[in-house]
Amino acid sequence: MSGRAGPGAATEAALSHSSTAPARPAHHQAAAVVATALTVRLGRLPVLHGLDFAIPAGRITGLLGPSGSGKTTLMRTIVGTQRIAGGTVEVLGLAAGSAALRRQVGYVAQSPSVYPDLTVEANVRYFGAMHRKGKADVAEAIAAVGLEPLARRKAADLSGGQVNRVSLACALVAHPRLLVLDEPTVGLDPVLRADLWDRFRAMAEAGTTLLVSSHVMEEASRCETLLLLREGRLLAQLTPAELGRRGAAATLSRPSWPSSGNRKTATAGSRRMGPPAGSARRGWNNAGGCGDGYPDDARYCTAGA
């Protein structure tokens, strides 16, 4: 919920900031998260393959990719609950998983982490107490997710979408500098989804860095920068406008392939963003979908140019 990393999740040592330390590249100076050659394996299975990226501070970064692309593993690595096999991850100037980050990083997982026998207010108050937050902070967090009328109701008596909002409030109450959200809008109605994105925007304008994962391309337009992940590889880091141009679409909700029979792929350097080699046997079809089992994946997979 709020960056609680286990002692064995990642190194606890902070990165050195002495005068002898090498200067950071210019594009990393204002970064909240910097990954270099990041590699993660689950057992013998490689999940993330040598990722290099920087997440700018005080902005909303979208992490987009179909189910199984490694989004959750990457987020767990950033908050310090996933061991890495190679490379480095620096979060707010410290190594991911450092004890000092536990009060500065908020994490909302896909599965809500709330106590069903406690009320909404009691859940948020409990997590707020870990960060020495008072009644005003608790009330603000509950209001931010629109649950004031249900503050005295037990979590067990809420709908699935409402429980997700309680989980989000438990992370917001700490006022983290970095907020990592794993598909936070799943199961929410369109009105509430829009309200949450407005809240995320306000937080970014106040200085909070947000990393939000999704497999729905429409949400990309609400982010300032995007990381496109597929099969554990970073396909591109770009802005929504750049992605829209590469998809030859006026909006990101309906990117499409060109009408010509020869489909080209959008690239970031030499990296391909279109159908991978051997795509025919993996489910790509003439409509441009990628066949990963989610209807919205076609929106991600058809971002060709």
Phi, psi and omega in degrees: 000306187232048175072032181276099184263141176287157185296336180261005186290321181199170180299144181265356185281134176282150177290145182288139177238030181287169183292343181270355181291143179296146180291144178284152171300152185303321185284355177260350187296328181252027183266139175275329180226132177229123177246136180230118179051038185292123179231132179230136175235142172252103190068235176263358184272119176288131182248318176241135189244091171055052184281138174232119178196165175226132178260118184293145180285147176069026180223168176261119177250128178265135176250106188247141177172156179291168178303135179086008182276349179107011183298311182295320178299318179296317179296318178297326177293318181294320181278353173093020179252009180229125177294149177249149180265340181191160181081191182221156173225121179250127182237118180052038176085001180235162176293138179306133181095356179298143182302326182294343182274349188293339176260002184243349183240126175254142183225123175247109182281170179296320178271121182303137179248075179230163179266115186296335182272002177254155176286168176304311181298318181294321177299310182293321179297322179298310181290327177295325180297331178296336181247016177060042178262148184259191183300321181297320179293320179297314180297321180295318181294319179293320178295325183298332180255010174069035182247018180305317181294342184249014186301329182263007180267142178292147181299329180295341182261010181260162174284169180300317179295323179292322177297322176299323179290326175297316179300319178295318179299324179295332176276323182292331187298334181278352183052058183291153175284328177234126179242120182252121187236117182265100181048061186289343184262003179297130177083003180263149178285160185303323182293313180293323178300317178295320179297319180294319179295326174298320178295317178299319179298317179298321179296318179296319179295334178274358175113354180283139175265130181239134172242116187238122179265152178195155170248011179257114185297330182302328182285346179299326183293345180271356180260163178264328174224158183228141168247121180258117186242137175208130179053038176077010180240142178277112181282323182192155166235120188201178179266162176302323179297318179295319179295321178298319179295318181292333179272001180053042182229144178290328177232159182279353182282344180223055175294150184211162175282155175299161183288339181293156182290337182271097181285129175260161180244142174290146183230156170233100190070239178256010184271137183271141178245000181260204183299127179288168178301140182074021186294332183300319182279352180259006170111001176294144182230175185294340179278354178095005180281166182247358171064035179271004176100357178239128182305322185285348179299331179299327179295322179288316188285342182264022179280058178266170180226000000 
